[in-house]
Amino acid sequence: MERKPLVGIIMGSDSDFPKIQNALTVLKDFDVPFEVHVMSAHRTPHLVEDFVGNARKNGFRVIIAAAGGAAHLAGVAASHTTLPVIGIPVATEMMGGLDSILSTLQMPGDIPVATVGTGSGGAKNAGLLAVEILAVSDEALAEKLAAFRSALVEKILKKDAAIQEKVRS
């Protein structure tokens, strides 16, 4: 039996899909069910309002919204739900994506959006932040997250040992 998705991922364009892959990979690695949709804050605002406005009722616990340029998707999503919204500013050719960052980051007081960086690291962090939010009330997920963090320490220690060996050579 398929589990209900806990994370709803929306993106302003299908061209954003390759740029959010690391978020999907993280959610899959942590076995967190999710859904992905294309909907635009500007072209299909009624779809955004309907999806996000009913997200809690439909079992979602976190929304991730990815958009570039006039990246208002996360803010529009946040205005229609009290669920946590994580914005991924998708890098564009204009200003190296600074336009997307500012559009996602500069939310007015009272309607928060957690904003991650652009690029593959930002998408990965969006997935990890969604996992952290869910882990607050899911002990098994919290344990997986702790194991992930422990593995990071081991990874860095191995890299440090390799550098030390190069320095000594």
Buried (B, 14 or more C-beta within 10 A) or exposed (E): EEEEBBBBBBBBBEEBBEBBEBBBBBBEEBEBBBBBEBBBBEEBBEBBBEBBBEBEEEEBBBBBBBBBBEBBBBBBBBBBBEBBBBBBBBBBEEEEBEBBBEBBBEBEEEBEBBBBBBBBEBBBBBBBBBBBBBBEEBEEBBEBBEEBEEEEEEEEEEEEEEEEEEEEE
